Amino acid sequence: MAHLDARTARRWIEGYTYDHDGELRRSAPIPYLAKADDDGHDGVLDFEQLLTLLLVQAFRQRGLGLPTIKRAAARAQQVYGSPNPFVTKQFRSDGNRVFIDLAVPGQERDLIDVLSDQRQFHAIVEPSLFKDVVFAGNSAGEWWPLGKDHAVVLAPARQFGAPLIASKGIRTEVVASMVAAEGGGAEAITTTADWYCLSLGEVLDAINFEGPWQSKKAA
């Protein structure tokens, strides 16, 4: 769902070791991703971690290195006083000042200069995440992965955060599985829509959402 391969996501979440001139070094995980479940072991990603992965991916696509992203995460925590400010409404509106504070000569200076302009900052993060997030107060409450004009939503307060059809609360996996079981054609889509009292558009959204990332998961 974060449009990442599992190996990359795991490195960001758990950290990794690497060889540097014969010396074994460790790269720490990105803050906010290195959470543990109640037993102290790495568990399933929660809603905020998923959104954080998406935002980190946006920064990486813009060319920011992981060291800069980690410094930004630590600085953001100090500036906003939040456990995970990366996915708050406040960071959305003025997160650029975090990167201004990180301006270190010789270290990705050009990229940080670009991010110091608020309009440019929004041009980086809005298309990848925030435009499809609905906030409850200062915290992210919903994510519409196909866009707000489509039917699929993820919300931690509904179905344990599983992707679902917003109007009915039916999990997209259930809808897509029935279409596949019925043969996958136009008749199967119509049958599924009738069975769950969904529109054809809602069924198609479920199929479109489930198809790409389910294929990646299976691989």
C-alpha positions as CSV (number, residue, x, y, z in Angstrom):
1,M,0.0,0.0,0.0
2,A,3.0,2.3,0.5
3,H,4.3,1.5,-2.9
4,L,7.5,0.1,-1.5
5,D,9.1,-3.3,-1.8
6,A,9.3,-5.2,1.5
7,R,13.1,-5.1,1.7
8,T,13.2,-1.3,1.6
9,A,10.3,-0.9,4.1
10,R,12.0,-3.3,6.5
11,R,15.3,-1.4,6.3
12,W,13.5,1.8,7.2
13,I,11.5,0.3,10.0
14,E,14.1,-2.0,11.6
15,G,17.4,-0.3,10.5
16,Y,20.2,-2.4,9.0
17,T,23.9,-3.1,9.2
18,Y,26.5,-2.5,6.4
19,D,30.2,-2.8,5.8
20,H,32.3,0.4,5.7
21,D,36.0,-0.3,4.9
22,G,35.9,-3.6,6.7
23,E,34.0,-2.1,9.7
24,L,30.5,-3.3,10.4
25,R,28.2,-0.3,11.0
26,R,24.5,0.1,11.8
27,S,22.0,2.5,10.3
28,A,19.3,3.2,12.8
29,P,15.6,3.0,11.7
30,I,13.7,6.1,10.9
31,P,12.0,7.6,13.9
32,Y,8.3,6.9,14.2
33,L,8.7,3.7,12.2
34,A,10.7,1.8,14.9
35,K,7.8,1.0,17.1
36,A,7.2,-2.3,18.9
37,D,4.0,-4.0,19.9
38,D,3.0,-4.6,23.5
39,D,5.3,-7.6,23.8
40,G,8.3,-5.6,22.7
41,H,8.6,-7.3,19.4
42,D,8.2,-5.8,15.9
43,G,4.6,-6.0,15.0
44,V,2.2,-5.1,12.2
45,L,2.5,-1.5,11.1
46,D,-0.2,0.8,12.5
47,F,-2.0,3.6,10.6
48,E,0.5,6.3,11.5
49,Q,3.5,4.2,10.5
50,L,1.9,3.5,7.1
51,L,1.4,7.2,6.4
52,T,4.9,7.9,7.6
53,L,6.3,5.3,5.1
54,L,4.4,7.2,2.3
55,L,5.8,10.5,3.4
56,V,9.4,9.2,3.7
57,Q,8.9,7.7,0.2
58,A,7.9,11.1,-1.1
59,F,11.1,12.7,0.4
60,R,13.2,9.9,-1.1
61,Q,11.7,10.4,-4.5
62,R,12.5,14.1,-4.2
63,G,16.2,13.1,-3.7
64,L,16.6,13.6,0.1
65,G,18.9,11.0,1.7
66,L,17.9,8.9,4.7
67,P,20.3,10.8,7.0
68,T,18.6,14.1,6.2
69,I,15.1,12.5,6.7
70,K,16.2,11.1,10.1
71,R,17.5,14.5,11.2
72,A,14.3,16.1,10.0
73,A,12.3,13.5,12.0
74,A,14.3,14.2,15.2
75,R,14.0,18.0,14.6
76,A,10.3,17.8,13.9
77,Q,9.7,16.0,17.2
78,Q,11.5,18.9,19.0
79,V,9.7,21.7,17.1
80,Y,6.2,20.3,17.3
81,G,6.3,18.4,20.6
82,S,4.5,15.4,19.1
83,P,5.5,11.7,19.1
84,N,5.0,11.6,15.3
85,P,4.7,15.1,13.9
86,F,5.4,13.9,10.3
87,V,1.7,13.0,9.9
88,T,0.1,15.9,11.8
89,K,-1.9,18.7,10.3
90,Q,0.6,21.2,11.8
91,F,3.5,19.6,10.0
92,R,1.5,19.7,6.8
93,S,1.1,23.5,7.0
94,D,4.6,24.5,8.1
95,G,6.9,21.5,8.0
96,N,9.3,23.5,5.8
97,R,10.8,25.2,8.8
98,V,12.1,21.9,10.0
99,F,14.2,21.7,6.8
100,I,15.4,25.3,7.2
101,D,16.8,24.3,10.6
102,L,18.6,21.4,9.0
103,A,20.5,23.6,6.4
104,V,24.1,22.4,6.9
105,P,26.7,23.6,4.3
106,G,27.8,20.8,2.0
107,Q,25.0,18.4,3.1
108,E,22.3,18.3,0.5
109,R,22.2,22.1,0.6
110,D,20.4,22.5,-2.7
111,L,17.6,20.2,-1.7
112,I,17.2,21.9,1.6
113,D,17.1,25.3,0.0
114,V,14.3,24.1,-2.2
115,L,12.4,22.8,0.8
116,S,12.8,26.1,2.6
117,D,10.2,27.6,0.3
118,Q,6.8,26.6,1.7
119,R,5.1,26.5,-1.7
120,Q,7.8,24.1,-2.9
121,F,7.5,22.0,0.2
122,H,3.8,21.5,-0.4
123,A,4.5,20.6,-4.0
124,I,6.5,17.7,-2.8
125,V,4.3,16.2,0.0
126,E,0.8,17.1,-1.2
127,P,0.6,14.8,-4.2
128,S,2.0,11.9,-2.3
129,L,0.0,11.9,0.9
130,F,-1.6,14.9,2.5
131,K,-4.2,15.8,-0.2
132,D,-5.8,12.4,0.5
133,V,-5.7,12.5,4.3
134,V,-8.6,13.7,6.4
135,F,-7.5,15.1,9.8
136,A,-9.4,14.7,13.1
137,G,-8.0,17.7,14.9
138,N,-4.3,17.7,14.4
139,S,-4.0,13.9,13.8
140,A,-4.6,12.0,10.7
141,G,-8.0,10.3,10.9
142,E,-8.6,8.9,7.4
143,W,-6.5,8.1,4.3
144,W,-8.2,7.8,0.8
145,P,-5.5,6.0,-1.2
146,L,-7.3,6.3,-4.5
147,G,-8.3,9.9,-3.8
148,K,-11.2,11.4,-2.1
149,D,-13.4,11.1,-5.2
150,H,-13.2,7.3,-4.9
151,A,-14.8,4.9,-2.5
152,V,-11.8,3.3,-0.7
153,V,-10.8,4.6,2.7
154,L,-8.5,3.5,5.6
155,A,-9.4,4.7,9.1
156,P,-8.0,3.3,12.4
157,A,-11.5,3.6,13.9
158,R,-13.1,1.4,11.3
159,Q,-12.5,-2.3,10.7
160,F,-9.1,-2.1,12.6
161,G,-7.8,0.2,9.8
162,A,-8.3,-2.3,7.0
163,P,-9.1,-0.9,3.5
164,L,-12.9,-0.7,3.1
165,I,-15.7,0.8,1.0
166,A,-16.5,4.0,2.9
167,S,-20.3,3.9,2.4
168,K,-20.8,0.3,3.6
169,G,-17.8,-0.5,5.7
170,I,-17.1,-3.7,3.6
171,R,-13.5,-4.6,3.3
172,T,-12.1,-4.2,-0.2
173,E,-10.4,-7.6,0.0
174,V,-13.8,-9.2,0.5
175,V,-15.3,-7.4,-2.5
176,A,-12.4,-8.1,-4.8
177,S,-12.3,-11.8,-3.7
178,M,-16.0,-12.3,-4.6
179,V,-15.4,-10.8,-8.1
180,A,-12.5,-13.1,-8.6
181,A,-14.5,-16.1,-7.4
182,E,-17.4,-15.3,-9.8
183,G,-15.0,-15.3,-12.7
184,G,-13.8,-11.7,-12.8
185,G,-15.8,-10.4,-15.7
186,A,-18.5,-7.8,-16.1
187,E,-21.2,-10.2,-14.8
188,A,-19.1,-11.0,-11.7
189,I,-18.8,-7.2,-11.0
190,T,-22.6,-6.8,-11.3
191,T,-23.3,-9.8,-9.2
192,T,-21.0,-8.6,-6.4
193,A,-22.5,-5.1,-6.5
194,D,-26.0,-6.5,-6.1
195,W,-24.9,-8.9,-3.4
196,Y,-23.3,-6.2,-1.2
197,C,-25.7,-3.3,-2.3
198,L,-22.8,-1.4,-3.8
199,S,-22.5,0.7,-7.0
200,L,-20.5,-0.6,-9.9
201,G,-18.0,2.2,-9.3
202,E,-17.5,1.1,-5.7
203,V,-16.8,-2.5,-6.8
204,L,-14.4,-1.3,-9.5
205,D,-12.6,0.9,-6.9
206,A,-12.2,-2.2,-4.7
207,I,-10.7,-4.2,-7.6
208,N,-8.4,-1.4,-8.6
209,F,-7.1,-0.9,-5.1
210,E,-6.6,-4.6,-4.3
211,G,-5.1,-5.6,-7.6
212,P,-1.6,-4.0,-7.6
213,W,-0.6,-4.3,-3.9
214,Q,-2.1,-7.8,-3.5
215,S,0.1,-8.9,-6.5
216,K,3.1,-7.4,-4.8
217,K,2.2,-9.1,-1.5
218,A,1.8,-12.5,-3.2
219,A,5.2,-12.1,-5.0
